Amino acid sequence: MSSGNAFSLKEKNTLLFHCKRNSMQQQTLRVWVFEQKRHLEQITSVGPRPVGSQENEVLTVGYLLEQIENIRVETAAGPHQLMVDVQRPTGSFSIDFLGGFTSFYDHVTNIAVRLEPKGGANHLMLANCHFDTVANSPGASDDAVSCAVMLEVLHSLANQSSPLHHGVIFLFNGAEENILQASHGFITQHPWAKQVRAFINLEAAGVGGKEVVFQTGPENPWLVQAYVHAAKHPFASVVGQEVFQSGVIPSDTDFRIYRDFGNIPGIDLAFIENGFIYHTKYDTADRILTDSIQRAGDNILAVLKYLLTSEKLADSSEYRHGNMVFFDLLGVVVVAYPARVGTILNYLVATATFLYLAKKASLPGNRGGRYVWDLACATGVAVLSWFVTLLSVLIVALLVTLLGRSMFWYNHFYSSICLYGAAATGKMIFIHTLAKNLYYGVTKDQTFLGDLYFDVSLLLWCCSLVWLTQQGLCSAYVPMLMVSFPLATRLLLAKEFKHRGASVKYSVLYLLGLALPYVHFMFLIWVVFEIFTPIMGRSGTEIPPEVVLASLVTLTTIFLSSFFLHFIYLVRSTKWILAGLASIFIIMFLLVSSGLFFPYSGSPDSPRPKRVFLQHTTRTFHNLQGQVESHDSGLWINSFDYTGIQHITPNIPEINDSVRTHCREDRPFCGYPWFLPVKFLSKKNWYLPAPEVSPSSPLEFRLLSKEETSWGTIKMAFSAKGPSHMSLYLMPHRGASLSTWSFGDGTPQFDLSGEYFVFYSHGLDAPTWNFWFEIQVLIYNQTGPEGIISVAISSHYFFGDDQRTAQLEELLHRFPTWAFPSFWVSTYDMYRY
């Protein structure tokens, strides 16, 4: 027997074994993270990787294939077999993103890696990332880091000594930034796709941080349960899913393609932190922390392992029906339960609340009736205070906008809390102080008023709970928490409140009772601001950011203050609180008005760049006779935030409102080379005259045939040969309409105010693009002198020598360091028929 601090020989050997094992695990973990970091640095070292570029189609593809081959050779003797297929699909589809448009792709690249037991597998999981990028961004977070993680997850699974029950496809897709083209090519054309039962999509809307589950399904609650059981570092919210799927965030992922065109369920994960540098030159490998890579790798590996041994994957249709309510508590644990259970729980909480209020309303004598009247009046006061507060803060936001200080908070977020938060909080307290002193006066005691306004908050949250539940929204769990915990707390503290009012003990116990729902709610609010604040820097010139942020801050204040309103009626005076809030507001308003808070920053440590799109373009317009009616060249400038060129003009005086463009409604997409159909987001743009562009591979566009069909339409066929990215615009004139075309299912979709947009891209060695459409002419004599249709096509040179011109280079060097001009060369040619 051992005694004191002495160890037996057996204990020493056991301790030594555990120390060695822990050391080996730590060493393995370091190697795991090091390899992922190495892959990330290698992929991003080639620079931006637009579709069609050598960097994307040759260098990155070559590196990925080399690493996959190394894994295959290393694991050849194991229980798994690994197959690789490089797919270069061609196809087209329509999508209702950005108002809706049609997409056509030709010879884009997919690298599909199939890992399965040597005896084969009938059921497959799909893990998806993309290695292409937007122009001018190295795309470390979007989405090279996900591909780096997937390589090591593949390596780890292939090295398992015990065989997997099912197979898995690792899809490294090379055309996601071209609006989800490569994933469509895989899921609709690859023979392996028919065996895919579910998928995990790895994406980014920011740079680093935790990856959040922000979409699941459709239905198939077993997938959420798998994530809950397996993820080592959970971070998930059904609120994020419902916000994202509402369309308020101008972004989309391959999740949509697999869901809509593959009809398979999945999980969508994305990095969301620091979205300020998403899709910019600052999205570099060194900005992605090792912890972020490790967390993502741990989660993906654990979830895939779980799913690949799950019997539910083999017969997922049996577990298809139903949605899940899911949310994490500070990233420690995920709570998940079926939506039908959530509905029952929500209605139970609502019933308990109404019983609590009904008990008070049924007091003997006229006390019950008087309580109902007082509750109705107090509810009116509360709702009125919300509207007056929101209106007051929006007036402040309007003043800030008129003073030319929009987005002052973009680089100083907490200044918006100090300005709008102080205004909202002060206004709320002021209104309720007036109600307390002028409306109620001395006729009501403080304890009664405190109790009454607690009931008001409970009633309003309960109404929102019932409404959200009736709408079928899983996010109803939030008001459920905001009702159940305060109600339970109040019932437990009823005696304490009745005898002592707002005592210190009551206040402390009350705060403890509200801690869990409030901490979770504040965490959700943090996520909302983490996502929406950067989005204001790329949401176009038409959405006033002050209105958006002021509204968000005000709504946050209203929600968070709801169960603290009754303290206003319990304390003796609020004058010092109001004085403090008024001082903060006045000081902040003066500082903001003086221009102290500049919106942007070029700091290498924490950049907040202003996004500008800069195209050197040549435009040519042809009349009905095929003759050139006008021709010009210039630098076309788009600002993608509300401030426009306000801060650019002092640095580059030529870019001013005298060169602002005006939309020509008789020309497709106003006569400018829109890369995507986002003219409704950015109606303010500028055009500086410049010399003509002369790319080495100019666009070749031809009308091949024009004939009248036997069914009374006019069929027109065209060919186009040009760079990897082109945009086609079709504008039927009065008395004419498109009846069919060669894209998608043959039905022209998404008429954007009388115009159609077709996005085209190709990889390497793509043939000439041939397409046709048919026009139904309703009344010939109403088509007018402009003909029956205007057809325009733009070419976009995103890489190589054709991307730059001397004029572009000269202007780029004049932009301030806090601006990020994404630039390329383009052409625009319009024809009337």
N, C-alpha and C positions, 0 to 999 in steps of 0.2 A: 504493500500500500504506500501511496505517496502522501506526503504531508507538507505543509507550508508552501514554499515556492518551488519545491523540487518536482521534476517531471520523471515519470517512468520511461524506460526505453521505448515502449510501445507508443506512449503519448508523444514523445519527441519525434518518432518516425511519422506519426499521423500529422503532426503539426508541420513537419518538413514537407510532407506530400502536399498538403493544402497550400503552403506557401509557394511551392513550385508550380502547382496548378494555377493559382491566382496570377503568378508571374507570367506563365505561358498564355493565359487568357488576355492579360493586359498587353503582352507582346503581339498576340494575334490581332487584337483590336487596333493597335497602332499601325500594324501592317495593312489591315483592312481600310482604315481611314487614309493612310498614306497612298495606297493604290488608287483610291477614288480621287484624291487630290491630284495625283499624277495624271490620271485620265482627263480630268477637268482642264488642267493646264495644257496638255497636249492638244486637246480639241480646240481650245480657244486661242492657241498660239498662232493659228493660221489667219486669225482676224475674222471679220464679218463673213458669213456664209449664206448669202442669198441663193435661192434656187437657181440652178443653171450655171453657177460660178464654178471654177476649178476648185476653189476652196471647199465648196459643199459637195460637189459630185465626184471629185477625185481624191483630194487630200484627206478629207474627213472620212469618206467611205473607205478609203484605203487603210486608215488607222484603225477604224472599228473592225474591219475584216481581219486585220493582222492580230488584234487582241482576241477576237473570237476564235481564230484558228489556234492561237496559243492555248486557250482554254480547252479546245477540242482535243488537241494532242495530249495535253496534261492529264485529261480525264478519260482517255480512250479505254483504259483498262477497268474503269469503274462500272457500276451497274446502270449507267445511263448512256443514251446515244444522243448526239448533238448534230443537227442538220442546219445548214445555212442556205438561204435562198435570197438572191438579190433581185427584187421585183422592180420593173420600170413600167408602171401602168399608165394607161391613157383613158380618160373618161370625162364626164361632165355631170353637174347636178345644180339644182337651185336651192338657195338657203335664205331664210328670212332674217338674216343678220344685217345690221346697218340699213334697215329699210327694205332689204331684200335684193338679191342679184343672182346671176347665174355664173357658175365657175366652170372653166374648161382647162384641163391639164394634159400634158403630153410628155411621156417618158420621165416622169418624176421618179425619185428613188426611194425604195424601201429596203431595209435589211431585216429580214425575218429570221430569227434563230429559234429553232424548235428543240426543246430539251424534254426528254421523256424516258421512261424505262426501256431497256433494250428490247422488251417484248412488244413495245408500242403502247399507245394510249388512244382511247376513243374520245376522251373529254379533255379540253384544253382551257387553261387560263391564258389571258393576254395581258402583258405588261407593256405599256406604250410610253415612249419619250420622243422628242424630235431634236435633231441636231442642226437644222437650218436656222437662220436668223433673219431679222429685218436688215435693211441696208444700214451700214455705218455703225453697227453695234456688234461687239464680240459675243454677246449672248451667253455669258457664263451662267446666269441663273435661268435664263429663258432660251434654251433648255438644256445646255451642255451638262450642267451638274446632275440633272436627272439621268442623262445617258451614262455619265460616269458611275453613278450609283447603280444603275442597271447592269453595267458590265461586271461589277463586283458581286452583285446579287446572283447573277448568272454563274460566276466563278464559284461562289459558295455552294449553290444548289447542285451544280455539276459535280462537286467534290464530296457530296454526301455519300457515306458508306452504305446507307440503306436506300433502296429505290423509292422514288416518289410513286404515289398511287395514280396520279394523273400527270399529264404533260403541261408544259407552259411555253408560250411563244413570247419571246422578247422582240418587240418591234421597234427598231430604230428608224423613225420615219424622217424623210428629208424634205418635206414640204408641208409644214403646219402653218408657218407664217403666211403662206399664200392662201390663207383662209381654209385650212383643214383639208387640203387636197390629197396628200399621200395616205392619210387614214381612210379616206373614201375609196381610194384605189385598192387598198388592202382588203377592207371588209366587204367590198362588193365584187372583187375579182379574184382574190387569192384562194386556191383550193383548200388551204388550211383553215380559212375563216369559218367554214361550215361546222367545224368541231369546237369552235370557241364558245364557252358557256358563260363566261363573265370576264371582266377586264378591270385593270387598275391603270389609270392615266396619271402621269406625273407632269405637272405644269408649273408655271410661275406667273404671278402678277406683281411680284416684288423681288427683292434681292436678299435671299437668306432668311434667317429667323426660322420659326417652326413651319412645317408644312401642315396646312389645315385641310381636313376633309370638308369640302364645301358643296359637293354634289354626290348623291348616291341614287341607286335605282335605275330605271323606274321600278317601283315596288321592290320585290325581292329583299325583304328585311333580313334574310340570313347573311347578306353581305355586310351590313352594318354590325350584326352580331359577331361576325368573324373579326372585323376590325376591333371591336370592343374587347374580345377575348385575347387577341394576339398582339396588338400594337403595344410596344414598350413605352412609347412617349406619346400618348393620345392627345389629339387636338382636333376637335370636331364640333360642328354646330349645324343643326337643321335650320337655324335662322339664316345662316350664310347661304345655305342651299336655296331657300325660298326667296331671299333677296336677289341672288345671282340669276335664278331662273325667271325672275320678274322682268328682266331686261334693263334694269336701271344702270347696270354696270356695262359700259361699252366694250365688252370683251367676250370671247367665246373660246372653247377648247375642243379637242378631238372627242371629248365625252359626247358631245351632240351627235357626231357622225356615227359612233358605235351604237348609240341609243336609237337614233332615228333611222339609219340605213341598215344597221346590223341587227336591230331589235334584240340587243343583248344588254344585260344590266351591268353596272360597274360602280367603281369608286373613283372620284376625281379629287386629287390632292394638289395643292399649290403652295408655294412660298408667297407670303403676302407682305412681309415687312419691307420698308424702304422702297416703296413703289416710285419714289421720285426719280430714280435712275433706271427704271425699267425701260427697255428699248432705247437706251442711250449708249454713248461711248464709255460711260462709267461702269457698265455692267461687266466687270472684269473678274477674273478668278480670285484675285487677292481679296476681294470684298466679301467673299462667301466664307464664313467662319467654319472651322473644322467641326465645331459642335453641330452646326446645321447639317453638314454632310453626314456626320455620324448618326444623328437622330433619324434622318431620312432613310439611311441604309438599314438601321436597326428595324425601323417600322416596316419597310417594304419587304425585307427578308422574312420577318416574323409573320406578317400577314399572308405572304405567298406560301410559306411553309404550311400554315394552318389550312389555307384553302386547297392546297394540293394534296392534302390528306383527308379532306372532308368528303363525306358521302353525299352531301347536298349538291356538290358541284356536278356529280354524275346525273342527278335527276333534279336540276334546279327548277324545272317547271312545276314540280310538286310543291315547292316552297315559294312560288312566285308572288302570291297575292298579299297585299297589305303593305303599308308604309311604316316607317319607324320614327319615333321621336328620339333624338339623340343630342346630347350636349356634354361637354367635358367640364369638370370643376377645376379650374386653374391648371389644366394640363396634367393633372394627377390621375384622375379616373374619369371614365366616360360612363354616363348614365344613358341607358337605352331601353326602350320598351315599345311594344307595338302601338301604332296610332290608335287602334280601336280601344286599347287599354287607356291610352291618353284621353280619349273622348269621354270614357266613363269616369275617369279620375277628375277631369275638368268639370263635368256636370255635378259630380259629388261635392266638389269644392264650392261651386256656384250655389248649389242647393243649401249647403251649410251656411253660406254667407246670407242668403235670402231668409233662412230660418232665424239667423241671428238678428237681422234687421226686423223681421216680422214679429219677433218676440217683443221688441221695443215698441213696434207700432200697435201692438195689441194690449198695451197697458190699460188698466181700468180707468173709467171716467173719461175725461177729455184729454188725458195725458198722451194716449196713443195717437189721437188725431193731431194734437199739437206737435208731437214728435215728427209725424209725417210731413206736416207743413214746414216745420223748421228744417227738416232734412232736404226738402225740395228747394227751399230758399237758399240754404247753404250750398247745395249743388249748383244752383244758378250762379252764386257768387264765385265758386271755384272755376266753373267753366268760363264765366266772364273774365276772370283774372287770367286764364290761359290766353284767350283771344286778345285781350288788351296787351298782355305781355308780348305775345308774338308780333302784334302790330307795331308796338313800340320799338322792339329790337330790329324789325325789318326797316323801320324808318331810319334807325341808326345805320343799318347796312346800306341803305340808299344814299345817305349823306356821305358815307365813306366812298361809295362808288362815284358820286358826283364830284368829290374832291380829287378823284384820280388816284385813290390809294387802294384800289382793288388788289386782293391777294397779299396784303401786307403780312398775313399770317403764314404764308407758304414756307417761309424760312424761319418763322418765329411762331410756332403753333400756339404756345401758351399765351401769346398776346391776344389771340382771339378769345380765349377763355376769360382773360381779364376784362376785355372790352364787352363782348356779348354776354358772357356769363354773369358779370357784375350787373349789367343792365337788366338781364332777365330776372336774376335773383332779387335785385332791389325792387323791381317793379312788382313782382309777386308779393313780397313782404309788404310793400307800401299799400297795395290794394287791400290786402287782408287786414292791415293795421287800420285803414280807413273804415272797413266794414266793422271791425271790432269796436272802434271808438264812436263812429257816427251812426251806423245802422243798429248795432246791438246796444251800445251805450252801457248803462248800468242795469239794464233790465235782465240780463243773463249773467250768471256767475261763470267764472273762468273754467271751472271743471266741466260744466255742462257744454260749453262751447268747444273745449278741447276734445271731449268725447264725440260731439256732433261732427266735427271736421275730420276726425279719424274715420267715422262711419261714411262720410262723403267720399274719402279716398278709397275706402273699401268698396263702396258701391260702384264707383267709376271704373276701377280696375276689374271688378266682377263683370260689368257690362262689356268691357273689351274682351274678357275671357270668353264670355258666351258668344260674342260676335265672331271672334277668330275661330272658335270651335265649329260654329255653324258654317263658316267658310271652308272648313276642311283643312285648315292650316295647322301644321304640326308646331309652328312657333307659338301656339296658344299656351305651351308649357310655361312661357315667361310670365304672363299675367297669372297663371295658376300658382306659380311660386310667390308672386307678389301679392297674392290674396291669402294663400294658406298660411304662410309663416306669420305675417302681421296679425291675422285673425287668431291663430293659436297663441301668439305672444300676448295679445290683448286679453284673451280669456284667462290666461294664467296669471296676468298681472291686474286683473279687475279690482281686487280688493286693495292692492297697493295704490292704484290710481285713485280709487274712490276716497280713501282716507288721507292721502298725502299729495294728490295732484302730481305736478311735475317735479317731484323730489329727485335728488341725485341718484338714489337707489333705483327709482323707477326708470329714470333716463338711461342708466347703465344697463339694466336688465332689458329694457326695450331695444336698445341698440344691439345687444347680443342676440336677441330674438330675430332681428332683421338682418343680421350679418350675412348669412348664407345667400339669400336672394339678392341682396344689394351688392355683395362682392361679385356674384355671377353676372348681375346686370351691368355693373361697371366694367367688367371684363368684356362683355359684348359691345359696350359702347366704345371701349378702346379699339376693338377690332374694326368697328364701323369707321372711326376716324382714321385708323391706320390705312384703310382701303380708300375712303372717299377723299381725304385731303390730297394725296398725290394725283388722284383722278382729275381733280379740278385743273391740274396743269396740262391736261391733254383732252379736255372735253369740248374744245372749240371756242369760237368767239361769241356764240349766241347765248350760252347759259351763264347768267350772272353768278359768279362764285360766292359773292358776299351774301346773296339771298340763300344759297344752299347751305353755306357753313353757319350763318346766323340762325337759320331754321333748325339745323341739327343741334347747335348749342342750346337753343331755347327749348326744344323738345326734350333734350337731355335734362335740362334744369327742371322742367315741369315734371318729368317722370321721377327723377330722384328726390324732388321735394315733396312728392305727394303724401308720404306718410310722416312728414315732419311739419306739415302745415298747422297741425293742431297745437304745436308748441308756440306758435305766434299768439294764440289765444290763451295760453297758459302763463306766459311770461308777463311781467309788469309793463315793460317798455321795449320797443324795438329801435329807438331813435339812434342809439350808438351803432347798431348794426347797419342801419340805413345810412348813417353818416359815413361809415367806413366804406360801404359799397359805392356810395356816390363819389367819394374821393378817388377810389380806384378807377371808376368809370371816367371821371373828368380828366384825370391824369393820363389815362390810356388814350382817350379820344384826342387830347392835345398832342400826344406823342405820335399817334397815327397820322393825324392831320399834318404834322410838320414833316412827314416823310422819313422819319427816323428808321422805320422798319422797311427795308428794301426786300422785295419778294424773293429774289433769286440769289444764288451763291455759287461761285465757282471753286469753293474750297475743296481741295483734294480729299479732305477727311470727311466732309459732309456736304456734297454738292446738291444744290437745288436748282437744276438748269431750267432755263426757259426753252421750250421746244419750238423750233421753226423748221418748216419744210421749204427747201430752196431748190427750184428746178430751173436750169437753163434750157429754154425750150424754143423751138421754131414752129410757128403755126401757119398752116396753109388752108385756105377756104376756096372751094370750087363751086361754080354755079351749075345750073341745069345743063348747060352746054359742055360741061367739063373744063371750062376755062377758069383760071385762077382769078378770083374776084378780090382777094386780099391776101397779104402775106406779111408776117412780121416775126421778129425774134426778140426775146427778152428774158429777164430773170424774174420768174414767177414766185412770189413769196407768200407763204401761208403761216400765220401764227396759230398755234393750237391751244391758246388760252385767251381769256377774256381781255387781257391788257393790250392785245394787238401789237402794234409797233411803238406804243407809247414810250417804252424804255429803250427801244432800238434806235429811234431817230436821233437822240443826242449823240450817239456813237457813229451812226451812218446817216448823215443828213439827207442823202438822196432818197432814202426810204421814208417817205412821208405821205400824208393823205392826198397830195396832189397826184400821186401815181397809183391811187387806189382804183381797183377795177370795178366794173359794173357788169352784172350778168346780162348777156344777150340771150333773151328767152327764145329767139328763133334759131339758136345754135344748140346742138346736143351738149348738155352739161355746161352751159354758159359759154362754150367755146374754149374751155381750158382743159389741160391734160390731167384730170383727176385720176389718181392711181386706184382709189377705192371710191364707192359712192357716198362720200361724206360731205358733199357740198352743203347739206342742210346744217351741219355742225359748224362749218367755218365759212360764213358768207362774206367775211371781210378778208380780202387779199390784195396784193400789190404787184405791180408789173413794171419793172425797170427795163427800158430799151437796151438791147445788147446785140452783138453780132450774131449771125446765123450759126447754128451748130452743124457739125458735119461728122457724124459718127462713122466709124469704119465699116459698120454693117448696117446701112440704112434700111428703113422699112420698105418692103415691096408689097404694095396693096393693089389688087386687080379685081375688076368685075369680070367674072368668067362668063356669065350668061344671064340673060333677062328674058323671060318668056311668060306667056299667058297660059295658064293651065286650063284643062277642059272643065274644071269645076269653078272657074271664074276668078281665080286668084292670080297674082303676079308673083312668079318665083324668081328670086335673084340669088345667084351663087357667086361666092368671092373666094379669093385666096390671099393669105397674108404670110409673109416671111420676114421675121424681124428678131429682135432681142428676146431674152427669156421672159420678159414681162410686157404684156400689152393689155390695153383696155379698149373694149369695143362699146360704142354708144349708138343706140338706135332711137330715132325720134320720128314716129309716123306723124304725118301732118293731118290737118283737118279733113275729114271724110275718108281716112284710111286707118287700118288697124292691122297688127300682126295676127295671123291666124295659126301658123305653125312654124317651127324651125328645126334645125338639126341638133339642138342642144338638149340634154337631159331626156325627159320623156316626150319631147316634141311639142309641149304646150308652153308658149311664152308666159313667164311668170314675173311678178313683181314690177308692175307698171309704176315707175317712180314719177308721178306727175306727168304722165304721157311719154316717159323715156324708159329705155331698157338699158341695163348695164351688164356686160359680159366681161368677166375677169379671166385672162389667159396667162398661163405660164408653161414653160417647158424646161426639161433637163437638157442633157447632152444629146447631140445627134438626132434632134427632133425633125420630122419632115415638115413641109409647108402646111400651114393651118388652112384647111378648107372648110367652109361652112355655107349654109344657105338658109333662107327664110322665105316665107310666103306672106304677101300683103293682100288683104281683102279691101278693095276700093269700094266704098259704099256709094259715093256720088262723085262721079268724075269731075263735074263742073264746079265742085266745091273744094277741090284740092288746092287751088290757088296757084300763083306763079312760082311758088317755091317747090312744086312737085308733090309727090306722094310721101316721100320719106327722106330724112337726112341721116346719113351714115357717117360716123366719125370714128377714127381709130387713133390711139396714142401709143407710142412706144416709150419704154422706160429702161434706161441703161444704168443698172445698179452696181456694176462692178467693172473692173478692168480700166483700160485707158479711156474708153468711151464715157466713163462716169464723170470725168473731169474736163473742164475747159479753163483757159487762162482767166476768163472773166469770173468764173466761179471761184477759182483759187484766190483771186485778188479780193473778192468780196468776203470770202470766208475768213481771211486773215484780219478783216476789220471788225468782225463780230466780237463783242466782249467775252471774257472768259466764262461769264455766268450763263451764256447762251449755248444751246446745242443745236446747230443747224444741220439737219439731215438733208443731204444734197444728192442730186443726180442730174443727168441730162435726159431730156424727153423731146418728143415731137408730137404734133397734133395735126391731123389731116381730116378735113370734112368734105363730103361729097353730097350733092343733092340729086335725087332721081325722081 
